[in-house]
Amino acid sequence: MPSSLDSRFSNVYEPIFLFIKKESKYNYYLSLDRLRLPANNFANNKNPEDIIGFEVEDSLFKSSKIKGQVFKILKDPENNIFVEVIWENGKRTVEILQNFDKESQTPVELICPGCGKVIKYDSDINNHNKCKGFPIPVLPPKPDVNMSTELKTSVLFPYNDYRLIRTGKHNYKGKFQFSPDNRGASPGARKSLFGEYLVRQRRYKIFQPIIAEYLGFWRRRKGATIKEIDNLLGYKDTAGHWFRKDFGSWGRGGSIPLPGDWFKLKDILKFDDIYDRWVTETHLVLQTVKPHPKGKNPGDVWNIKLQPSSEAHFATFPEELVRRCIEAGCPDGGVVLDPFAGSGTVGKVACDLKRDAILIELVPEYLTIIKKRCPNVKEIIYVVE
Ligand SMILES: C[S@@+](CC[C@H](N)C(=O)[O-])C[C@H]1O[C@@H](n2cnc3c(N)ncnc32)[C@H](O)[C@@H]1O
């Protein structure tokens, strides 16, 4: 609002409060992706051939890390890229190389065999508590290395000169040079200290609570105790975490078995194959400084111009403000509720974004404006005290 204050600074912002029903990272919907902004200052133009000789780390191998080196690059007719890795224990494996521009883990949709609906977000899981059967992941066709041809092979004999492996590593002289503890927080510092390398990671985003439920079902069916499973696998207190559904942020104990443990567990519990690929398929992800593939997080300060209304209502929202809130907080097919509708800006934007909306307004006269701005009003209910 225009301000004539001269004894203090004028207030130029309003807070937007985001409320959720339950304090859990996994129980609410927030789509940052729809609001991401173009990233600046980053170039991302690496070709698969460029990673020949790169160091590979496998942190999914037992509980310790094992290292290897990229020896050969292959490509199939579908443009899937494979990498042959020679590991320090002498083994050679062929790994899928993740497209550098993509998110490190592929999001997965599951189909609920009970109701046939798709499970796409963590928040969808709870809607299927009463459905029968475990949801089935829909995964892309498995790339077949036998169809591929060679793109490039290393001219270096593996491991003959370890210093050649990590590239881009150089003396760090940035702002964290005197505070080593903080370097990990700076992508630039990380890159100059550790160079670029590849990490073997799971290929798909996994909903841990579904896996925990599934493993619990098969464990009860087999009548095996957690202690027995730990004993059989040579662990002390690991198996218990696979059956807990609290997964994610700090202090939560649920975990997903490593690919190797998954198959050992399968020998013990004799479960079926439905989750084998989802849980165990891996790929190599380049650790480098790169922008988020969908753009940068828009941050929590939004600059939005006021938008005066031509109607007889004075405190209308700018449409852009409403758009951002709906895009971020309401999934496709969701319903938006505005308990203080005023001139109906929220209804108009919800309609533009193809969401249904319920508007509540105290002053009956505003209905004329609302109807003008939201031409597809389906139902009007008058509440008289
Ligand atoms: C600031 S305006 C909202 C403007 C709206 N965001 C827009 O873009 O047009 C607040 C509205 O809430 C309505 N209102 C206030 N108390 C209410 C109540 N208890 N129930 C329903 N509406 C109410 C007022 O009549 C007013 O139109």
PDBQT file of the ligand as one rigid body, heavy atoms in Angstrom, charges set to zero:
ROOT
HETATM    1  C1  LIG A 401      -9.572  -9.121   2.238  1.00  0.00    +0.000 C 
HETATM    2  S1  LIG A 401     -11.057  -9.745   1.646  1.00  0.00    +0.000 S 
HETATM    3  C2  LIG A 401     -10.557 -11.063   0.656  1.00  0.00    +0.000 C 
HETATM    4  C3  LIG A 401     -10.267 -10.655  -0.731  1.00  0.00    +0.000 C 
HETATM    5  C4  LIG A 401      -9.974 -11.789  -1.626  1.00  0.00    +0.000 C 
HETATM    6  N1  LIG A 401      -8.770 -12.466  -1.282  1.00  0.00    +0.000 N 
HETATM    7  C5  LIG A 401      -9.917 -11.320  -3.090  1.00  0.00    +0.000 C 
HETATM    8  O1  LIG A 401      -8.915 -11.502  -3.753  1.00  0.00    +0.000 OA
HETATM    9  O2  LIG A 401     -10.896 -10.757  -3.546  1.00  0.00    +0.000 OA
HETATM   10  C6  LIG A 401     -11.752 -10.568   3.010  1.00  0.00    +0.000 C 
HETATM   11  C7  LIG A 401     -13.163 -11.005   2.784  1.00  0.00    +0.000 C 
HETATM   12  O3  LIG A 401     -13.556 -11.850   3.840  1.00  0.00    +0.000 OA
HETATM   13  C8  LIG A 401     -14.932 -11.623   4.127  1.00  0.00    +0.000 C 
HETATM   14  N2  LIG A 401     -15.188 -12.114   5.482  1.00  0.00    +0.000 N 
HETATM   15  C9  LIG A 401     -14.820 -11.566   6.649  1.00  0.00    +0.000 A 
HETATM   16  N3  LIG A 401     -15.244 -12.314   7.679  1.00  0.00    +0.000 NA
HETATM   17  C10 LIG A 401     -15.856 -13.392   7.155  1.00  0.00    +0.000 A 
HETATM   18  C11 LIG A 401     -16.487 -14.529   7.710  1.00  0.00    +0.000 A 
HETATM   19  N4  LIG A 401     -16.566 -14.711   9.007  1.00  0.00    +0.000 N 
HETATM   20  N5  LIG A 401     -16.991 -15.448   6.870  1.00  0.00    +0.000 NA
HETATM   21  C12 LIG A 401     -16.910 -15.268   5.531  1.00  0.00    +0.000 A 
HETATM   22  N6  LIG A 401     -16.333 -14.217   4.953  1.00  0.00    +0.000 NA
HETATM   23  C13 LIG A 401     -15.829 -13.273   5.754  1.00  0.00    +0.000 A 
HETATM   24  C14 LIG A 401     -15.083 -10.144   3.953  1.00  0.00    +0.000 C 
HETATM   25  O4  LIG A 401     -16.432  -9.804   3.664  1.00  0.00    +0.000 OA
HETATM   26  C15 LIG A 401     -14.149  -9.850   2.774  1.00  0.00    +0.000 C 
HETATM   27  O5  LIG A 401     -14.834  -9.848   1.550  1.00  0.00    +0.000 OA
ENDROOT
TORSDOF 0
